[in-house]
Amino acid sequence: MTLTRRTFIKSAAAAGALALTRPWGALADTLGPASTFSTSRSSRLFTGIKLVHADMHNHTTLSDGDGDPEGAFASMRNAGLDVAALTDHSTIGWGTPVDPCFWGCGGEEALAGIDEEKWAQLQVLADAANRNGQFIALRGFEWSSPFQGHMNVWFSKRWIDPLHTGGGTFGEGAAWFAHDEGMPLPPEFVTAYNDAVRKLPTTGLAMLGFYDWLKAAPNRAVLGGGSDGIASFNHPGREPGRFSQFKLNRTVIPQVVALEIFNRSSDYLFQGTDGGTQSPLNECLNAGWKVGLSGVTDEHGTNWGVPEGKGRTGLWVNRWTRDEVKRAMQTRHFFATRLRGLRVDATAKRVKMGWWVKHTSGPVQFKLDIDRGSDWWGKALNVQVLRPGTSMPTVAANVPVVVPTDAEPVITFTVPLNLADGNWVVLRVADPSQPPDGRADAQWAAYGNAVAYTSPWFLIP
């Protein structure tokens, strides 16, 4: 079946219907108790939706974190987060007949990851902390292949690990040697090598087991399945196989909803680019994945939600419930940032980010709602309009903007786009007063340091 906007949204609605009407409860119009910002939670582009601040990727001593899981959700709620998830690693612990600590427990030696007992404990902790209208607590797991990459899964009844779903290496697994830090190779060689790997008939096989599990029903015999869940590409490009070079699997496009563009304090736009590999953002979207862009802390310490400057995600929701969080993620109506208190919403031709836009060629009008309280009014920023490129995304335009007051019109600008140049577009918001990423070349350095990314729009004729 060809994936269209209609079938995509239909599948999203089937998997996570709109929540029943509930009051917003303690959700004030401004940010949470730990915030000093006066930013409104209301979008200036769409009525009836509110912004909730989320951190969907965190660890505890249930895998390789340092912190007691009993205190994680309280820490994140006290830090002003509205939505939080614990996603401890799964590695080899599924169905392991021996005590997982046989393989080593604690710190970097926690090879086995979660087991069935820990999976159940995560649900107990999330249910105890969850309060509709006040704080949404979620259980998830991080499928953690040292070769292909890590993927978070949320909302699934079942869980699985790489040992039982492949997660090793096939043709693209040789990337381990080309990208190993102990074997430095010139960037021009790595670029040619990666191009050759993508053409191998075995590319994509290492991820098939996981994708097969993700699309299978939870009650499937033997391994179960995760068709009730949604997933994310985590810290993309950190592991050498890059999810089988982001080989597209159309059967799970509606479920793979996000790519972490901010993980901890890093901007993954540049991951590997200084060594000759493609930007993960460029590679993933060019492959055909329909992912939104998220930010996470990937916390392994004991101060969940507290550090400044680490990634977080802004979700636009109709209700403050688990079902509505899932729906917002399925429709990709969210943004990535590293700043507390930042509000970002955007449209292209009046269409929400994360959706399809009918457009062949000609001007596209963008509207950008951005605010971080009165201290940011009048602040100068740069907005890059990102389009498909060969290694890095192409910058179709760099638009200098000034953050408006809440009494002034939202930022509006028009950029000509042609579907023949590729079918996706992303807005990257950068602060020219902040030092750029150390991997940025002269062009990207001139824009400043990224503070936010919208989720993409996908162009269709």
C-alpha positions in Angstrom: 0.0 0.0 0.0 1.3 3.4 -0.9 1.7 5.7 2.2 -0.2 8.9 1.8 -1.0 11.6 4.2 -4.6 10.2 4.6 -3.4 6.6 5.3 -0.7 7.9 7.6 -3.0 10.0 9.7 -5.6 7.2 9.7 -3.0 4.8 11.1 -1.9 7.3 13.7 -5.5 7.8 14.8 -6.1 4.0 15.0 -3.0 3.5 17.1 -3.6 6.4 19.5 -7.1 8.0 19.3 -7.8 11.4 20.6 -8.1 11.3 24.4 -11.5 11.8 26.1 -12.1 15.4 27.1 -10.3 16.1 30.4 -9.5 19.4 32.2 -6.0 20.7 31.9 -5.7 20.4 35.7 -2.6 22.1 37.1 -1.3 23.1 33.7 -1.1 26.8 33.9 -0.8 29.0 30.8 2.9 29.6 31.6 5.7 27.2 32.3 6.1 24.8 35.2 7.2 25.4 38.8 11.0 25.3 38.2 10.8 27.8 35.4 11.6 31.5 35.6 10.3 32.2 32.1 6.9 33.8 31.4 6.4 32.1 28.0 2.8 31.3 27.2 2.0 27.6 26.5 -0.5 28.6 23.8 0.4 28.5 20.1 -0.2 31.7 18.2 -0.8 29.7 15.1 -3.4 27.2 16.2 -6.2 27.5 18.8 -7.0 24.8 21.4 -3.6 23.3 21.7 -1.0 23.6 24.5 2.7 23.1 24.8 4.1 20.5 27.1 7.8 20.0 27.8 9.0 16.5 27.5 12.2 14.4 28.1 11.6 11.0 26.5 15.0 9.3 27.1 16.4 8.6 30.6 18.3 5.8 32.4 18.6 4.4 35.9 20.4 1.6 37.7 17.9 -0.8 36.0 20.5 -0.7 33.2 23.6 1.5 33.1 22.5 4.6 34.9 23.7 5.7 38.3 20.4 6.8 39.8 17.8 4.9 41.8 14.7 4.6 39.6 12.5 5.3 42.5 13.5 9.0 42.4 13.6 9.6 38.7 10.1 10.8 37.9 9.9 13.0 41.0 13.2 14.6 39.9 11.9 15.3 36.4 8.5 16.7 37.7 10.2 19.0 40.2 12.5 20.2 37.4 9.5 21.5 35.5 9.0 18.8 32.9 5.4 17.9 32.0 6.1 14.6 30.3 8.9 12.2 31.1 10.0 8.6 30.2 12.3 6.0 31.6 13.9 4.0 28.8 16.5 1.7 30.3 18.6 -0.3 27.9 17.6 -3.7 26.5 20.6 -5.7 25.2 20.6 -9.4 25.9 18.2 -9.8 28.9 15.1 -10.9 27.1 14.3 -14.5 28.1 17.7 -14.9 29.7 17.4 -18.0 31.9 20.1 -16.8 34.3 20.3 -13.9 36.7 21.2 -10.9 34.4 23.8 -9.9 36.9 25.7 -13.0 35.9 26.9 -10.7 33.0 27.7 -7.8 35.3 25.6 -5.2 36.9 26.1 -1.5 37.5 27.7 1.3 35.5 29.2 0.4 32.1 29.2 -3.3 33.0 25.4 -3.7 32.9 25.6 -5.7 29.8 22.3 -7.6 30.1 20.1 -4.5 30.4 16.5 -4.9 31.6 14.8 -8.2 32.1 11.1 -9.0 32.6 11.2 -8.1 36.3 12.7 -4.7 35.6 10.3 -4.1 32.7 7.4 -4.7 35.1 9.0 -2.4 37.7 9.2 0.4 35.1 5.5 0.2 34.6 4.8 0.3 38.3 7.0 3.4 38.7 5.4 5.2 35.7 1.8 4.4 36.9 2.5 5.6 40.4 3.9 8.9 39.1 1.4 9.5 36.3 -1.3 12.2 36.9 -3.5 13.2 34.0 -3.7 17.0 33.8 -0.6 17.3 36.0 2.4 15.1 34.9 2.6 12.3 32.4 5.0 9.5 33.2 5.9 6.8 30.6 7.6 3.5 30.5 9.8 2.6 27.5 13.0 0.8 26.6 16.0 1.4 24.5 16.8 -1.3 22.0 20.6 -1.0 22.1 22.7 -2.6 19.4 26.4 -1.7 19.6 26.7 -2.0 15.8 23.5 -0.6 14.3 22.3 1.9 16.8 19.8 2.5 19.6 16.1 2.9 19.3 13.6 3.9 22.0 10.2 2.3 22.1 7.3 3.8 24.1 3.7 2.7 24.7 4.4 -1.0 24.0 3.1 -3.8 26.2 6.0 -6.0 25.3 9.8 -5.4 24.9 12.6 -7.1 23.1 16.4 -6.9 22.8 19.0 -6.9 19.9 20.2 -10.5 20.8 16.8 -11.9 19.8 16.1 -9.6 16.8 19.4 -9.6 15.0 20.9 -6.2 15.7 24.4 -7.4 14.6 26.1 -6.8 11.3 25.8 -7.8 7.7 27.4 -6.0 4.8 27.2 -2.6 6.4 28.7 -4.0 9.6 32.1 -3.5 8.2 31.5 0.2 8.9 32.7 -0.7 12.4 36.3 -0.9 11.1 36.1 2.1 8.8 34.8 4.3 11.6 36.7 2.9 14.5 38.6 5.6 16.3 41.7 3.5 16.4 41.7 3.2 12.7 41.5 6.8 11.4 40.9 7.1 7.7 40.8 10.2 5.4 37.3 11.6 5.0 37.3 11.2 1.2 37.9 7.4 1.7 35.1 7.2 4.3 32.7 9.0 2.0 33.4 6.7 -0.9 33.2 3.7 1.4 29.8 4.6 2.8 28.4 5.2 -0.7 29.6 1.7 -1.7 28.1 0.1 1.5 24.6 1.5 0.7 24.6 -0.3 -2.6 25.3 -3.7 -1.0 22.4 -6.2 -1.3 22.9 -7.1 2.4 22.4 -3.5 3.6 19.2 -3.3 5.7 19.2 -6.9 6.8 20.5 -6.2 10.3 17.5 -4.1 11.2 14.8 -6.4 9.8 14.4 -8.4 13.0 13.7 -5.4 15.0 11.3 -3.9 12.4 9.5 -7.2 12.2 9.0 -7.2 15.9 7.9 -3.6 15.9 5.1 -4.2 13.4 4.0 -7.6 15.0 1.0 -7.9 17.3 1.9 -8.0 21.1 0.3 -11.5 21.3 2.4 -13.0 18.6 3.8 -16.3 19.6 7.5 -16.6 20.8 8.8 -13.0 20.6 5.6 -11.1 20.9 5.5 -7.7 19.1 5.4 -4.0 19.4 2.7 -2.9 17.0 1.1 -0.9 19.9 4.3 1.1 20.3 6.1 4.0 18.6 9.9 4.3 18.2 12.8 6.8 17.7 16.2 6.7 16.1 18.5 7.6 19.1 21.8 9.6 18.9 21.8 8.8 15.2 25.2 8.0 13.7 27.0 7.4 16.9 27.0 3.6 16.2 28.8 2.8 13.0 26.0 0.8 11.2 23.6 3.8 11.3 20.5 1.6 11.4 21.7 -0.2 8.3 22.5 3.1 6.7 18.9 4.2 7.4 17.6 1.6 4.9 13.9 2.4 4.6 11.3 -0.1 5.9 7.9 1.1 4.7 5.9 -1.2 7.0 7.0 0.7 10.1 7.0 4.3 8.8 3.9 5.2 10.9 5.6 3.8 14.1 9.1 5.3 13.7 8.1 8.8 14.7 11.3 10.6 15.8 15.0 11.2 15.2 17.0 12.7 18.1 18.6 15.9 16.7 19.7 17.0 20.2 21.1 14.3 22.5 22.5 15.6 25.8 24.3 18.8 24.6 25.2 17.6 21.1 23.7 18.7 17.8 23.5 15.5 15.7 23.2 17.5 12.5 27.0 17.3 12.5 27.5 13.8 13.8 30.3 12.1 11.7 30.5 14.9 9.2 34.0 15.9 10.2 35.0 12.3 9.4 33.4 12.1 5.9 30.0 10.6 6.7 26.7 12.2 5.9 24.7 14.2 8.4 22.3 11.8 10.0 19.4 14.3 9.4 20.2 14.4 5.7 20.7 10.6 5.4 17.5 9.7 7.4 15.1 12.0 5.6 16.6 11.4 2.2 16.0 7.6 2.8 12.3 8.3 3.1 11.7 8.1 6.8 8.9 10.4 8.1 10.4 11.4 11.4 9.9 14.4 13.6 12.9 15.9 15.4 13.3 15.6 19.1 15.7 16.6 21.9 16.5 14.4 24.9 18.9 14.5 27.9 19.7 10.8 27.7 20.4 11.1 31.4 22.6 8.5 33.0 23.3 10.3 36.2 21.1 11.2 39.2 19.9 14.7 38.4 17.1 13.9 35.9 15.6 17.0 34.3 17.9 19.4 36.0 20.9 20.3 33.8 20.6 23.3 31.5 21.6 23.0 27.9 20.6 19.4 27.3 18.0 18.4 24.8 14.3 18.4 25.4 11.1 18.1 23.2 8.2 20.5 23.0 4.9 18.6 22.2 1.7 20.3 21.1 -1.2 18.5 22.6 -5.0 18.9 23.0 -5.1 17.2 26.4 -2.5 16.4 29.0 -2.8 12.6 28.9 -0.7 9.6 27.8 -3.0 9.0 24.8 -2.6 12.6 23.7 1.2 12.5 24.1 1.2 9.4 21.8 -1.0 11.1 19.2 1.2 14.3 19.2 4.3 12.1 18.5 2.5 10.1 15.8 1.5 13.2 14.0 5.0 14.7 14.4 3.7 18.0 15.9 6.7 18.6 18.1 10.1 20.4 18.1 13.6 19.9 19.5 15.4 22.4 21.6 18.2 22.7 24.2 16.6 25.7 26.1 14.2 25.6 29.0 11.1 27.7 28.4 11.3 27.9 24.6 8.1 27.8 22.6 8.2 27.0 18.9 5.4 26.3 16.5 5.5 26.7 12.7 3.6 26.3 9.5 4.4 26.0 5.8 1.5 27.1 3.6 -0.6 27.0 6.8 0.2 23.3 7.4 1.6 22.1 10.8 5.1 20.8 11.0 5.2 17.1 10.7 2.6 16.9 8.0 2.4 16.7 4.2 2.3 19.9 2.1 0.9 20.0 -1.4 3.5 21.9 -3.4 5.4 21.4 -6.7 7.3 24.7 -7.2 7.1 28.3 -6.3 7.0 30.4 -3.1 6.2 28.8 0.3 5.2 31.1 3.1 6.4 30.1 6.6 5.1 31.3 9.9 7.2 30.9 13.0 5.9 31.3 16.5 8.9 31.6 18.8 9.2 33.0 22.3 11.1 32.6 25.5 9.6 35.4 27.6 10.2 39.1 27.6 13.9 38.8 27.9 13.9 37.4 24.3 11.8 40.1 22.8 13.9 41.8 20.1 16.5 39.1 20.1 18.2 38.5 16.8 18.2 34.9 15.4 18.9 33.1 12.2 16.5 30.7 10.6 17.9 28.2 8.1 15.5 26.6 5.7 17.0 23.1 5.3 16.5 21.0 2.2 17.9 17.7 0.9 21.6 17.7 0.2 24.4 15.3 -0.7 26.3 15.2 2.6 24.9 18.1 4.7 21.4 19.5 4.1 21.2 22.3 1.5 20.4 25.7 3.0 17.7 27.1 0.7 17.7 30.3 2.7 19.1 31.8 5.8 16.6 34.3 7.2 17.7 36.8 9.9 14.7 37.3 12.2 13.9 39.2 15.4 11.8 37.6 18.2 8.5 39.5 18.4 6.7 40.6 21.5 3.4 38.9 22.2 1.6 41.9 20.8 3.4 41.8 17.5 2.7 39.5 14.5 4.5 36.2 14.4 7.6 35.9 12.2 6.6 35.4 8.5 8.9 34.9 5.5 8.6 33.3 2.0 11.2 31.0 0.3 10.9 29.5 -3.2 10.9 25.7 -3.0 10.9 23.1 -5.8 9.7 19.5 -5.2 12.3 18.4 -7.8 15.0 19.3 -5.3 13.6 16.8 -2.7 10.5 16.2 -0.7 11.3 17.5 2.8 12.0 20.9 4.5 13.1 21.7 8.1 13.5 25.0 9.9 16.7 25.3 12.0 16.8 28.2 14.5 20.3 29.4 15.4 21.6 32.0 17.8 24.4 34.0 16.1 25.6 35.3 19.5 26.5 31.8 20.6 29.7 29.9 19.5 28.9 27.4 16.7 29.4 23.7 16.9 33.1 22.8 16.6 32.4 20.6 13.6 30.7 23.3 11.6 32.5 24.6 8.5 32.6 28.3 7.7 29.1 28.4 6.2 27.4 26.7 9.2 29.6 28.5 11.7 28.3 31.9 10.4 24.7 31.0 11.4 25.6 30.5 15.1 24.6 27.7 17.5 21.3 25.8 17.0 18.7 26.4 19.6 15.8 24.6 18.0 14.6 22.5 15.1 11.1 22.1 13.8 9.9 18.7 12.7 9.9 18.4 8.9 7.2 19.1 6.3 6.9 16.5 3.5 6.2 17.9 0.1 3.8 16.1 -2.3 2.6 17.1 -5.7 
